[in-house]
Amino acid sequence: MRFSTAEAVLAYDESLAAVQYIVDAYGMSDLQRILELLGQGSSTEAALRTVLHSDYGQLEIEVGKYLSQKYGS
């Protein structure tokens, strides 16, 4: 709620890219498991570690690589 319109659009785009990466790299079932854990009250970091065996920083790096490969740099 504190984001400007431009910040909100960027946050949405980054989130969508992360979801696309997770589905392409790990599959829909792992995305569903992350969402289940979040729904059960897990933090994003804990859910990523449990399901992807990765932390948020590593996910950010991997999403960047994914976007570079998919759309060029």
C-alpha positions in Angstrom: 0.0 0.0 0.0 3.0 2.3 0.4 4.2 1.9 -3.2 3.8 4.5 -5.8 2.2 3.3 -9.0 5.6 2.8 -10.7 6.9 0.8 -7.7 3.8 -1.3 -7.6 4.1 -2.2 -11.3 7.8 -3.1 -10.8 7.0 -5.3 -7.8 4.2 -7.0 -9.7 6.5 -7.6 -12.7 9.3 -9.0 -10.5 6.8 -11.3 -8.7 5.5 -12.6 -12.0 9.0 -13.3 -13.3 9.8 -15.2 -10.1 6.6 -17.3 -10.5 7.4 -18.0 -14.1 10.9 -19.1 -13.2 9.8 -21.4 -10.4 7.2 -23.1 -12.6 9.7 -23.5 -15.5 12.6 -24.6 -13.3 10.8 -26.6 -10.6 7.3 -27.3 -11.8 3.8 -26.2 -10.7 3.8 -28.7 -7.8 6.7 -26.8 -6.1 5.0 -23.5 -6.6 1.8 -24.9 -5.1 3.8 -26.2 -2.1 5.4 -22.8 -1.6 1.9 -21.2 -1.6 0.6 -23.9 0.8 3.4 -23.1 3.2 2.8 -19.4 3.0 -0.9 -20.1 3.7 0.1 -22.0 6.8 2.0 -19.0 8.1 5.6 -19.7 6.9 7.7 -16.8 5.9 8.7 -16.5 2.2 12.3 -17.3 3.1 11.3 -20.5 5.0 9.0 -21.6 2.2 11.7 -21.1 -0.4 14.3 -23.0 1.7 11.9 -25.9 2.4 10.7 -26.4 -1.2 13.5 -25.1 -3.4 16.4 -25.5 -1.0 17.4 -22.0 -1.8 17.1 -18.6 -0.2 15.6 -15.4 -1.5 18.9 -13.9 -2.6 19.7 -17.0 -4.7 16.2 -17.0 -6.2 16.8 -13.3 -7.2 20.0 -14.3 -9.0 18.4 -17.2 -10.7 15.4 -15.2 -11.9 17.9 -12.6 -13.3 19.7 -15.4 -15.3 16.3 -16.8 -16.4 15.2 -13.4 -17.7 18.5 -12.8 -19.5 18.3 -16.2 -21.2 14.6 -15.9 -22.1 14.6 -12.3 -23.3 18.2 -11.4 -23.9 20.3 -8.8 -22.2 
